[in-house]
Amino acid sequence: MANPDIIVIGAGHNGLVAATYLARAGRKVLVLERREVPGGQLAGDARIGAFATRPIHAGGQLRADIVRDLGLANHGLASEASADAGAYLAPLPDGRMLRLAASTDAATLDSIRALSPRDAERWPEFVRFMNSAAAYLEAGQATPMPRLANADLLEQGRPLAALAWKLRRLGRTDMFRFMRVLTMSAVEFAEEWFESEPLRAAIGAVAIHGVSIGSMSAGGGYVLIHNWLNRGGLAHRGTRGGAQDMVNALVAALRARGGELRTSAPVAQVLVERQVVRGVRLESGEEILAGTVLSDADPRRTLLGLVGAPELPPEFVWQAQSIKMRGSVAKVHVLTDGQHGIPGGTVVIAPTTKYLERAYDAAKYGQVSEHPYLELTHSGDVVSIHYQFAPYSLRGGDWQAMRATLERRAIATVSERFAGFRDSIREVRSITPFDLEQTWALTEGDLNHGQLILDQLLFMRPIPGWSDHRTPVDGLYLCGSGVHGGGGVSGVSGRNAARRVLRVSARG
Ligand SMILES: Cc1cc2nc3c(=O)[nH]c(=O)nc-3n(C[C@H](O)[C@H](O)[C@H](O)COP(=O)(O)OP(=O)(O)OC[C@H]3O[C@@H](n4cnc5c(N)ncnc54)[C@H](O)[C@@H]3O)c2cc1C
């Protein structure tokens, strides 16, 4: 494409969502992706052999309004949840299974009642509150956050007032509950609702999923609501065709509106002149000029790597350096002969809330958890194991040496609960935080492009005062998971960033 109006760096799902909204508004959009394939973390990798076509994590759905706005159903995206969107299951010490659905179905209530009749009574109210809190968070993610010191009261005050009004309309009880929950730890929150330890731990696991915090760390309540919103409850769910369908539909929708995608086109530099963006230079040396550039790469990589400190105000550089990345998730894919004995749905290995905290303790000291918190999903013969905690920065070792230990511990932990698993194994491939950085360009292996912790959320994401997708470089915007609305699969940060670009250009 000659002379694009807008360049988007990165074809992760947020980059593609932003690009498609902008193309829909009539802009000439060029997306540049460093890998050979689009999709970012939704795309696998040839180096994981038999698992290459698998996404690196289970589930994930775009928000319904994004699917509608971009007409993704016309490009092959199934709207129904996938058939394997089953229950959330936690093996119990006596061999039974705690079965939880985000509803009040009889199987869930019976399963909880077997542990505690009181907890079964509280479950419907818990599900109601979580659904209402998640709906409110969704509204918050769609609301542009003010830049505080530079807030434009008319433009930014109105949506915020509408959000405050929605909070009030949750009713007195839920409003206070919601505000309290955000800062609570997983343990505090679960203890307030339930008395049975396996139930507390199963919920507590979702409150630390994907983030480097323990079950006793502040902010678990926020993460629980965030993950509940993205999953639609506790178990993973995806669309029928899986992550690849989502990527294919986004690419087709972009092209249908005249947008272009170039893969194997790594950007080496964002070109800046007097704090105004001019375009990009690829690693090949080719320069492409455009007056607007969006980046789906993580904020640290974009600002300090692609723009560079000399082009940014010193205080901003310091703040960008301080964004906490701290990835500590690994994935172990296991090809089996099909006789693994693991039920469908999302199986969590987190027997107690103290177990979760101890698993996290290891990460604090740069070690891989010996007794990890695991989440298992399987599709056909492949079992995928989400492993926490596996810190990016290892104390006294590197990931090449540690990979075998990680795989051994994952297999041992699963085998303790599922006797047939070990003998069913045919091939094992793991993705470490180091791989996430090397292959998927995630700084420090952080899958959320910045930790989902209290001082990095809402108007502080990615940097306090810069939560509206803009940067100190005029015309350069951030659209990936590291900015407001982001973290996980939803498309929200991409959509929000595109709206910001269109608002700024409408003002001229
Ligand atoms: C193991 C694991 C488990 C997860 N579990 C969940 C979960 O349970 N639920 C959930 O919702 N989410 C989960 N996630 C996170 C989710 O996948 C991500 O948050 C989401 O996919 C990020 O999308 P994105 O578009 O913001 O960024 P990315 O998918 O990271 O895309 C960024 C893109 O930018 C490209 N790029 C970077 N630098 C350049 C450059 N210089 N030039 C050109 N292109 C560049 C990258 O190659 C990449 O394609 C998980 C992720 C992992 C790895």
The ligand as a Gaussian input file, in Angstrom:
#p B3LYP/6-31G(d) Opt

LIG

0 1
 C        0.074000     -18.944000      28.371000
 C       -0.946000     -17.864000      28.176000
 C       -2.168000     -17.945000      28.815000
 C       -3.141000     -16.957000      28.630000
 N       -4.359000     -17.101000      29.216000
 C       -5.343000     -16.233000      28.901000
 C       -6.668000     -16.443000      29.360000
 O       -6.922000     -17.392000      30.081000
 N       -7.637000     -15.570000      29.006000
 C       -7.369000     -14.497000      28.212000
 O       -8.285000     -13.731000      27.878000
 N       -6.111000     -14.251000      27.783000
 C       -5.107000     -15.079000      28.110000
 N       -3.836000     -14.854000      27.659000
 C       -3.496000     -13.509000      27.152000
 C       -3.998000     -13.141000      25.775000
 O       -3.619000     -14.107000      24.848000
 C       -3.378000     -11.791000      25.390000
 O       -3.703000     -10.828000      26.373000
 C       -3.883000     -11.263000      24.061000
 O       -3.829000     -12.240000      23.063000
 C       -3.034000     -10.064000      23.662000
 O       -3.451000      -9.556000      22.421000
 P       -2.777000      -8.236000      21.848000
 O       -3.294000      -8.040000      20.491000
 O       -2.973000      -7.126000      22.813000
 O       -1.213000      -8.524000      21.859000
 P       -0.353000      -9.712000      21.202000
 O       -1.205000     -10.881000      20.926000
 O        0.808000      -9.883000      22.097000
 O        0.104000      -9.104000      19.801000
 C        1.128000      -8.154000      19.639000
 C        1.662000      -8.302000      18.241000
 O        2.642000      -7.297000      17.992000
 C        3.675000      -7.887000      17.212000
 N        4.878000      -7.057000      17.306000
 C        5.608000      -6.789000      18.409000
 N        6.662000      -6.020000      18.086000
 C        6.589000      -5.798000      16.748000
 C        7.409000      -5.092000      15.824000
 N        8.515000      -4.464000      16.204000
 N        7.051000      -5.054000      14.511000
 C        5.923000      -5.684000      14.076000
 N        5.118000      -6.395000      14.926000
 C        5.445000      -6.448000      16.250000
 C        3.821000      -9.263000      17.856000
 O        4.535000     -10.167000      17.019000
 C        2.362000      -9.646000      18.034000
 O        1.838000     -10.276000      16.885000
 C       -2.862000     -15.833000      27.814000
 C       -1.639000     -15.751000      27.159000
 C       -0.680000     -16.757000      27.335000
 C        0.642000     -16.615000      26.629000

